[in-house]
Amino acid sequence: MEFKLNMASLSEEKKLEPLDQEKIYDVLIIGGGPAGLTAAVYCMRKGISTGIIIKDIGGQVAVTAGIENYMGYRHVNGVDLVEKFKEQVSQFGIGYEEGSFVASIICNNTNKVYLEDGRIFSAKALIIATGKSPRMLNVPGEEKLIGKGVAYCAICDAPFYSEKKVVVVGGGNSGIEAAIDLAKVATHVIIVQFLETLTADKVLVDHLKGFGNVDIIYHNEVVEIKGDTGVNSVVIKNIQSNEKKELDVEGIFVEIGLIPNSDIAKNLVDLNELGEIIVDCSCNTSKPGIFAAGDVTSVPFKQIIIAAGEGAKAALSSIDYLIRTNRKG
C-alpha cells in the first residue's frame, strides 16, 4: 500500500478526539510526559493515524515546582509547561485517552493494547513512553506537599532553594549528587541516611566533603513531613533507638531511586537490570515495530529536554518502520 502524507489539515485547529476501538492506528503512543507528547506532535505532523493513551499527563514534569533548563523558557512552572505541551498536541485532532491505565500489550500482526477497564485499542506500531516514577517515602505529608517543598529532582529544583535549609533523603549516588547541587545554593543541607555509611561512589563522597554546609545523619529515616502550604519541618526517627527528632527545614529532596514504569513491557521487549527498556540510538527496542522513548528507557540522563528529543526520534523511527514495512494505511 502506498505511503501518503496528509498535509492539508496540519495547520487547522482541531480538538482532541476519543480513541476509537474499531480503528487500527498507524502509531499508538503510551505515555503523556515530554517523550510521549513530543512523539505525538511528530507523528501527527507527518499525517499518520495516531493515538495516545495517558495515565497522568505530564508525568514527573507536572510535579516539578519550577523549570529553568528547558529551552525557550527562563523559568516555567511544571504544570504550565505540561499545558503548553497539551495545547500543541490538541491542534492535530489526535485520538486521545487520558486517565486510563494500560494493563497489558499483546503483539501479533497487529499490536493490541488492553486497558484496565477492558477496552482494547489496536496499532501497527507502538511507542512506549511511560517514564519513571520516583520511589516515594510514603509518609504523612509527602503527597500533599509535592511541588510545595517536597521534590524528587535536584537538577530541576535546586535553584529554588537558594538561602534555604533543606533535607536530602538517601546516601546513594543520586542523593549525594543532589546534596552537592543543593550545597552550592542552600544555607544548610542535611542528608538523612538509613544505613551506617554513604553508598555513593567515592568520587562523589570526596566532592561532598568540600562543602562546609552539609551534615549527615546516619541510622535515621523520615517518618513525617509537616507543613500547610509548604514544608515547615521534617520528622526523622533513629532506627536503633526509635527516638524522633524534628528538623526545621523548608524543603526535602527524596533521592531514594526512580522506578521505571515498564511493567507492561516485561516479556515483550528486553529490559536491563534496572528494569529500563533497552533501546538503540533510533529508539528501537528488541521487537520490530515497538519503540520506546524517555525516562523508561536505557538512555542516560533523565531530563525533560532529553526525553522530548527521544520522543521525536521514536516518532520518526516508527514512521520509517511503517514505510519500510509498507504498513501505512
Wavefront OBJ file of the C-alpha trace (Angstrom):
o trace
v 0.000 0.000 0.000
v 1.350 3.401 -0.955
v 2.515 5.661 1.832
v 0.915 9.115 1.528
v 1.177 12.048 3.862
v -1.943 14.040 4.653
v -0.553 17.568 4.940
v -3.678 19.548 4.126
v -5.074 19.754 7.618
v -1.929 20.273 9.652
v -2.467 23.993 10.103
v -6.135 23.638 11.093
v -7.132 23.896 14.741
v -8.767 20.659 15.899
v -9.973 19.214 19.142
v -8.815 16.056 20.850
v -10.745 13.059 19.569
v -11.639 9.995 21.648
v -9.709 6.841 20.834
v -11.637 4.512 18.546
v -11.684 0.802 19.412
v -12.732 -0.062 15.857
v -9.758 1.676 14.298
v -6.275 0.294 13.695
v -3.924 3.248 14.281
v -0.642 3.566 12.468
v 1.066 4.515 15.741
v -0.228 4.280 19.275
v 1.730 6.126 21.967
v 1.578 5.056 25.594
v 2.544 7.835 27.992
v 1.872 11.549 28.338
v 5.149 13.040 29.501
v 7.573 15.066 27.350
v 8.592 11.992 25.321
v 5.068 10.812 24.582
v 3.631 14.240 23.810
v 6.549 15.175 21.559
v 6.206 11.862 19.734
v 2.530 12.664 19.202
v 3.316 16.029 17.595
v 5.873 14.494 15.235
v 3.567 11.649 14.220
v 0.626 13.949 13.573
v 2.746 16.405 11.604
v 3.600 13.525 9.286
v -0.098 12.936 8.730
v -0.229 9.396 10.068
v -3.081 7.964 12.079
v -2.044 8.424 15.704
v -3.479 7.735 19.126
v -2.137 8.402 22.614
v -3.013 6.793 25.942
v -2.111 8.794 29.036
v -2.440 7.793 32.663
v -1.213 11.057 34.243
v -0.454 13.828 31.784
v 2.931 15.423 32.216
v 4.456 12.649 34.290
v 7.178 13.938 36.612
v 7.125 17.348 34.907
v 3.683 18.016 36.347
v 5.019 17.747 39.915
v 8.134 19.845 39.321
v 7.945 23.178 41.125
v 9.874 25.133 38.508
v 11.967 24.558 35.404
v 14.820 26.776 34.264
v 16.681 24.438 31.912
v 14.123 23.904 29.141
v 14.951 25.938 26.058
v 12.669 28.881 25.329
v 11.779 29.480 28.991
v 13.862 31.341 31.536
v 11.503 29.894 34.106
v 8.298 27.897 33.816
v 6.142 26.028 36.306
v 5.871 22.309 35.573
v 2.077 22.387 35.280
v 2.250 25.335 32.875
v 4.803 23.580 30.649
v 2.630 20.463 30.509
v -0.331 22.614 29.492
v 1.733 24.084 26.653
v 2.617 20.551 25.515
v -1.040 19.511 25.561
v -2.141 22.601 23.644
v 0.322 21.788 20.894
v -0.810 18.170 20.701
v -4.512 19.050 20.659
v -4.279 21.127 17.475
v -3.865 17.957 15.412
v -7.046 16.120 16.375
v -5.199 13.099 17.736
v -7.005 10.059 19.131
v -6.771 10.818 22.836
v -7.351 8.870 26.039
v -6.420 10.365 29.414
v -6.711 8.953 32.909
v -6.535 5.310 31.842
v -4.087 2.622 32.869
v -2.644 0.170 30.335
v -2.872 -3.334 31.772
v -1.086 -5.300 29.057
v 0.083 -5.419 25.458
v -0.169 -8.355 23.068
v 1.844 -8.172 19.861
v 0.939 -10.266 16.863
v 0.368 -8.945 13.353
v -1.442 -6.030 14.983
v -0.472 -4.713 18.407
v -3.292 -4.876 20.930
v -3.246 -2.549 23.932
v -5.533 -3.627 26.770
v -6.728 -1.052 29.270
v -7.524 -1.909 32.864
v -11.220 -1.224 32.204
v -11.352 -3.876 29.455
v -11.189 -1.686 26.371
v -8.790 -2.704 23.614
v -7.024 -0.452 21.095
v -5.013 -1.530 18.074
v -1.996 -0.171 16.194
v 0.629 -1.217 13.676
v 3.446 0.361 15.697
v 3.776 1.301 19.350
v 5.810 3.911 21.205
v 6.186 3.222 24.920
v 6.958 6.450 26.776
v 5.679 5.683 30.245
v 8.562 7.337 32.095
v 9.716 6.677 35.635
v 8.122 7.261 38.982
v 10.072 8.484 41.987
v 10.351 5.989 44.787
v 8.314 7.720 47.476
v 8.733 7.664 51.222
v 5.014 7.045 51.728
v 4.930 9.076 54.927
v 2.295 11.550 56.178
v 2.505 14.934 54.472
v 4.548 13.791 51.475
v 1.848 13.580 48.827
v 0.117 16.777 49.979
v 3.322 18.802 49.692
v 4.658 17.501 46.382
v 5.795 20.558 44.434
v 5.449 22.672 47.596
v 8.718 21.777 49.222
v 8.753 18.058 48.511
v 10.871 17.428 45.419
v 12.395 14.491 43.597
v 14.789 16.200 41.163
v 17.611 18.391 42.441
v 18.769 19.241 38.924
v 15.307 20.672 38.276
v 14.521 22.326 41.596
v 17.764 23.078 43.484
v 17.960 26.737 42.338
v 14.632 27.450 44.044
v 16.133 26.635 47.445
v 18.752 29.344 47.452
v 19.490 30.539 51.001
v 17.217 27.868 52.454
v 17.688 24.870 54.714
v 16.844 21.524 53.152
v 16.914 17.777 53.768
v 18.119 15.185 51.272
v 16.943 11.620 51.837
v 19.329 8.979 50.571
v 23.058 8.359 50.595
v 23.451 6.730 47.197
v 24.732 8.399 44.047
v 21.513 10.312 43.349
v 21.279 11.518 46.945
v 24.869 12.751 47.116
v 24.642 14.366 43.679
v 21.520 16.171 44.900
v 23.284 17.247 48.100
v 26.202 18.643 46.085
v 23.869 20.621 43.825
v 21.959 21.951 46.820
v 25.057 22.763 48.880
v 26.035 25.288 46.215
v 22.886 27.369 46.818
v 21.308 26.390 50.140
v 22.424 27.650 53.535
v 22.351 24.191 55.087
v 21.895 20.664 53.693
v 21.089 17.713 55.948
v 21.475 14.232 54.477
v 19.323 11.593 56.163
v 20.734 8.131 55.530
v 19.102 4.890 56.671
v 22.393 2.971 56.677
v 25.541 3.473 58.757
v 27.511 4.825 55.801
v 27.046 6.525 52.443
v 26.790 4.163 49.482
v 27.612 6.687 46.759
v 30.764 6.422 44.649
v 33.918 7.602 46.431
v 34.469 10.428 43.949
v 31.080 11.893 44.855
v 31.611 11.482 48.591
v 35.002 13.174 48.294
v 33.417 16.048 46.375
v 30.752 16.424 49.050
v 33.424 16.791 51.734
v 34.470 20.061 50.120
v 31.303 21.783 51.346
v 31.106 23.156 54.873
v 27.322 23.476 54.982
v 26.449 19.765 54.818
v 25.616 17.466 57.735
v 24.899 13.742 57.566
v 22.587 11.916 59.960
v 23.008 8.128 59.837
v 20.682 5.347 61.023
v 17.631 7.559 60.576
v 14.535 7.557 58.434
v 11.966 10.240 57.635
v 8.610 9.443 59.225
v 6.633 12.652 58.596
v 6.727 15.867 56.589
v 4.944 18.842 58.131
v 3.515 21.992 56.599
v 0.328 23.503 55.222
v 1.138 25.442 52.053
v 4.801 24.454 52.141
v 7.272 22.322 54.046
v 7.991 23.649 57.547
v 9.730 20.673 59.119
v 10.681 17.037 58.709
v 10.397 14.419 61.442
v 13.104 11.741 61.499
v 13.407 8.599 63.630
v 16.528 6.779 64.732
v 16.090 3.160 63.614
v 18.135 1.901 66.568
v 16.674 3.874 69.468
v 13.307 4.866 67.909
v 13.998 8.405 69.117
v 12.295 11.052 66.983
v 13.640 14.481 66.114
v 12.067 17.375 64.208
v 14.207 19.294 61.713
v 13.147 22.834 60.812
v 13.652 22.949 57.047
v 11.965 24.484 54.019
v 12.375 21.632 51.604
v 13.031 17.924 51.296
v 14.536 16.124 48.314
v 13.667 12.437 48.165
v 16.516 10.693 46.366
v 15.974 7.010 47.042
v 15.670 5.999 43.418
v 13.321 6.041 40.441
v 11.214 3.128 39.279
v 10.784 2.597 35.510
v 7.131 2.279 34.561
v 7.977 -0.734 32.423
v 5.699 -3.464 33.774
v 3.697 -3.534 30.540
v 6.911 -4.155 28.594
v 8.005 -7.207 30.578
v 8.054 -10.344 28.406
v 7.511 -8.069 25.420
v 10.901 -6.392 24.893
v 14.328 -6.647 26.512
v 14.885 -4.766 29.774
v 18.160 -4.009 31.528
v 18.999 -4.842 35.152
v 17.299 -1.622 36.286
v 14.054 -2.540 34.561
v 14.535 0.070 31.827
v 13.597 -0.720 28.235
v 16.750 -1.248 26.199
v 16.789 0.921 23.068
v 19.312 1.726 20.364
v 20.140 5.220 19.107
v 16.962 5.213 16.993
v 14.675 4.206 19.875
v 14.217 0.670 18.515
v 13.525 -1.986 21.128
v 14.296 -5.677 20.717
v 10.951 -6.191 18.964
v 10.382 -4.677 15.489
v 7.576 -2.143 15.469
v 7.866 -1.448 19.189
v 9.714 1.752 20.044
v 10.420 3.401 23.381
v 11.464 6.879 24.473
v 12.183 8.950 27.546
v 12.929 8.024 31.135
v 11.552 4.479 30.839
v 14.447 3.595 28.525
v 18.129 2.840 28.978
v 19.113 6.270 27.625
v 21.181 8.077 30.313
v 20.469 11.457 31.906
v 16.789 11.711 32.738
v 15.958 15.269 31.734
v 12.899 16.895 30.157
v 14.733 18.136 27.098
v 16.373 14.739 26.506
v 13.051 12.926 26.851
v 11.438 15.294 24.345
v 14.236 14.690 21.847
v 13.958 10.942 22.302
v 10.214 11.206 21.703
v 10.854 12.935 18.389
v 13.324 10.202 17.403
v 10.888 7.447 18.338
v 8.168 9.047 16.221
v 10.403 9.397 13.181
v 11.685 5.845 13.621
v 8.132 4.499 13.827
v 7.200 6.347 10.642
v 10.275 4.947 8.905
v 9.226 1.479 10.076
v 5.758 1.917 8.579
v 7.266 2.998 5.265
v 9.808 0.186 5.104
v 7.296 -2.500 6.025
v 4.624 -0.964 3.795
v 2.161 -0.950 6.687
v 0.842 2.610 6.413
v -2.917 2.569 5.981
l 1 2 3 4 5 6 7 8 9 10 11 12 13 14 15 16 17 18 19 20 21 22 23 24 25 26 27 28 29 30 31 32 33 34 35 36 37 38 39 40 41 42 43 44 45 46 47 48 49 50 51 52 53 54 55 56 57 58 59 60 61 62 63 64 65 66 67 68 69 70 71 72 73 74 75 76 77 78 79 80 81 82 83 84 85 86 87 88 89 90 91 92 93 94 95 96 97 98 99 100 101 102 103 104 105 106 107 108 109 110 111 112 113 114 115 116 117 118 119 120 121 122 123 124 125 126 127 128 129 130 131 132 133 134 135 136 137 138 139 140 141 142 143 144 145 146 147 148 149 150 151 152 153 154 155 156 157 158 159 160 161 162 163 164 165 166 167 168 169 170 171 172 173 174 175 176 177 178 179 180 181 182 183 184 185 186 187 188 189 190 191 192 193 194 195 196 197 198 199 200 201 202 203 204 205 206 207 208 209 210 211 212 213 214 215 216 217 218 219 220 221 222 223 224 225 226 227 228 229 230 231 232 233 234 235 236 237 238 239 240 241 242 243 244 245 246 247 248 249 250 251 252 253 254 255 256 257 258 259 260 261 262 263 264 265 266 267 268 269 270 271 272 273 274 275 276 277 278 279 280 281 282 283 284 285 286 287 288 289 290 291 292 293 294 295 296 297 298 299 300 301 302 303 304 305 306 307 308 309 310 311 312 313 314 315 316 317 318 319 320 321 322 323 324 325 326 327 328 329
